[in-house]
Amino acid sequence: MLCMMMLLLNSTLIMSILMLFINHPLSMGITLLIQVLLVSLITGMMSFNMWFSYILFLIMVGGMLVLFIYMTSIASNEKFEYSNKIMLFMMMLMFLMTISLMLDSYFIEYFNFTLENINNFKFNMMLTKFFNYPYNMLLMMLMTYLFITLIAVVKISKIKYGPLRQIN
């Protein structure tokens, strides 16, 4: 678990560094989508189930689709180019991350499962814990966020009030 968490955190760090070198809107969107996927996986591993991370991923993908439509209507014919420096940088970082995982002593122990670990995993994956005390506040906050986001999207998407262009 620790090794997988370190792999995801390193990948998140790499995507954050890569975002500094990118200047095309579509490649920024793809990088942001990969970053959201990694953050969703990290939050899923840190919590007792993957529901929160799944909902977070769906919300962010919905926002990315709106941004994608908006960017393609504004800059539709911009040429997409990638740099060899970025590819070399990514290869070096992936190589260093792979070497650091191979040298890690916890990496080999990660694959050893016992019956006690499997039973703990089943207990932690129970969905009823999502509605009990410490986590119901998270659920209420998520529902409030979704409601506010729904109101904001409805207000923004009105053609005469919002920033969206009318498509002919």
C-alpha positions as CSV (number, residue, x, y, z in Angstrom):
1,M,0.0,0.0,0.0
2,L,2.8,2.3,0.9
3,C,4.7,1.6,-2.3
4,M,1.6,2.2,-4.5
5,M,1.0,5.5,-2.6
6,M,4.6,6.6,-3.2
7,L,4.2,5.7,-6.9
8,L,1.0,7.8,-7.2
9,L,2.5,10.7,-5.3
10,N,5.6,10.7,-7.5
11,S,3.4,10.6,-10.6
12,T,1.4,13.5,-9.3
13,L,4.6,15.4,-8.7
14,I,5.8,14.6,-12.2
15,M,2.5,15.8,-13.7
16,S,2.7,19.1,-11.7
17,I,6.2,19.7,-13.0
18,L,5.2,18.8,-16.5
19,M,2.4,21.4,-16.4
20,L,5.0,24.2,-16.1
21,F,6.5,23.3,-19.5
22,I,3.2,23.0,-21.5
23,N,1.7,25.9,-23.4
24,H,-1.0,24.3,-25.6
25,P,-4.5,24.3,-24.1
26,L,-5.3,20.7,-25.2
27,S,-2.1,19.2,-23.7
28,M,-2.8,21.2,-20.5
29,G,-6.2,19.7,-20.4
30,I,-4.9,16.1,-20.9
31,T,-2.3,16.8,-18.2
32,L,-4.9,18.1,-15.8
33,L,-7.1,15.1,-16.5
34,I,-4.3,12.7,-15.7
35,Q,-3.6,14.8,-12.6
36,V,-7.2,14.5,-11.5
37,L,-7.1,10.7,-12.1
38,L,-4.0,10.4,-9.9
39,V,-5.5,12.6,-7.2
40,S,-8.7,10.5,-7.3
41,L,-6.7,7.3,-6.9
42,I,-4.7,8.8,-4.0
43,T,-7.9,9.9,-2.2
44,G,-9.4,6.5,-2.9
45,M,-6.4,4.7,-1.3
46,M,-6.5,7.0,1.7
47,S,-10.2,6.6,2.4
48,F,-12.2,3.5,3.2
49,N,-13.8,3.2,-0.2
50,M,-13.6,4.7,-3.7
51,W,-16.9,6.5,-3.8
52,F,-15.6,9.9,-2.9
53,S,-12.8,9.7,-5.4
54,Y,-15.2,8.4,-8.0
55,I,-17.5,11.4,-7.5
56,L,-14.5,13.8,-7.5
57,F,-13.3,12.3,-10.8
58,L,-16.8,12.6,-12.4
59,I,-17.1,16.2,-11.3
60,M,-13.7,17.1,-12.6
61,V,-14.2,15.3,-15.9
62,G,-17.5,17.2,-16.4
63,G,-15.7,20.4,-15.8
64,M,-13.0,19.4,-18.2
65,L,-15.6,18.7,-20.9
66,V,-17.0,22.2,-20.5
67,L,-13.4,23.6,-20.7
68,F,-12.7,21.5,-23.7
69,I,-15.8,22.8,-25.6
70,Y,-15.0,26.3,-24.6
71,M,-11.4,26.1,-25.7
72,T,-12.2,24.4,-29.0
73,S,-14.7,27.1,-29.9
74,I,-12.1,29.8,-29.2
75,A,-8.9,28.3,-30.5
76,S,-10.0,25.5,-32.8
77,N,-7.2,25.7,-35.5
78,E,-4.2,26.0,-33.2
79,K,-1.4,23.6,-34.2
80,F,-0.5,21.0,-31.6
81,E,3.3,20.5,-31.1
82,Y,5.3,18.6,-28.6
83,S,8.8,19.2,-27.5
84,N,11.6,16.7,-27.5
85,K,12.9,18.2,-24.3
86,I,9.7,17.4,-22.5
87,M,9.7,13.8,-23.7
88,L,13.3,13.4,-22.6
89,F,12.5,14.9,-19.2
90,M,9.5,12.6,-18.8
91,M,11.6,9.5,-19.7
92,M,14.3,10.5,-17.2
93,L,11.7,11.0,-14.4
94,M,10.0,7.7,-15.2
95,F,13.3,5.9,-15.2
96,L,14.3,7.4,-11.8
97,M,10.9,6.6,-10.4
98,T,11.2,3.0,-11.5
99,I,14.7,2.6,-10.1
100,S,13.6,4.1,-6.8
101,L,10.7,1.6,-6.6
102,M,12.9,-1.3,-7.4
103,L,15.4,-0.4,-4.7
104,D,12.6,0.1,-2.1
105,S,12.4,-2.8,0.4
106,Y,8.7,-2.4,0.9
107,F,8.0,-3.0,-2.8
108,I,8.5,-6.8,-2.5
109,E,6.5,-7.0,0.7
110,Y,3.6,-5.2,-0.9
111,F,2.6,-8.4,-2.7
112,N,2.4,-10.5,0.4
113,F,-1.2,-10.9,1.5
114,T,-2.4,-12.7,4.6
115,L,-5.9,-13.7,5.6
116,E,-6.0,-11.0,8.2
117,N,-5.2,-8.3,5.6
118,I,-8.0,-9.6,3.3
119,N,-10.5,-9.5,6.2
120,N,-9.4,-5.9,7.1
121,F,-9.8,-5.0,3.5
122,K,-13.4,-6.3,3.4
123,F,-14.2,-4.5,6.6
124,N,-12.8,-1.2,5.4
125,M,-14.8,-1.5,2.1
126,M,-18.2,-1.6,3.8
127,L,-20.4,1.1,2.4
128,T,-22.3,1.7,5.6
129,K,-19.3,3.5,7.1
130,F,-19.9,6.2,4.5
131,F,-23.1,7.3,6.2
132,N,-21.8,7.1,9.8
133,Y,-20.5,10.0,11.9
134,P,-17.0,11.1,10.8
135,Y,-17.7,10.6,7.1
136,N,-21.3,11.9,6.9
137,M,-19.9,15.4,7.1
138,L,-17.8,14.7,4.0
139,L,-21.0,13.4,2.3
140,M,-22.9,16.6,3.3
141,M,-20.0,18.8,2.1
142,L,-19.9,17.0,-1.2
143,M,-23.7,17.3,-1.7
144,T,-23.5,21.0,-0.9
145,Y,-20.6,21.5,-3.3
146,L,-22.5,19.6,-6.1
147,F,-25.6,21.8,-5.5
148,I,-23.6,25.1,-5.6
149,T,-21.8,23.8,-8.8
150,L,-25.2,23.0,-10.3
151,I,-26.5,26.5,-9.6
152,A,-23.3,28.1,-11.0
153,V,-23.5,26.0,-14.2
154,V,-27.1,27.0,-14.7
155,K,-26.3,30.7,-14.2
156,I,-23.3,30.6,-16.5
157,S,-24.9,28.7,-19.3
158,K,-27.6,31.3,-19.9
159,I,-26.6,32.7,-23.3
160,K,-27.5,36.3,-22.7
161,Y,-25.7,36.4,-19.3
162,G,-22.8,34.0,-19.5
163,P,-19.4,33.9,-21.2
164,L,-20.2,31.1,-23.6
165,R,-20.4,32.0,-27.2
166,Q,-23.5,31.1,-29.2
167,I,-22.7,28.2,-31.7
168,N,-24.2,28.7,-35.2
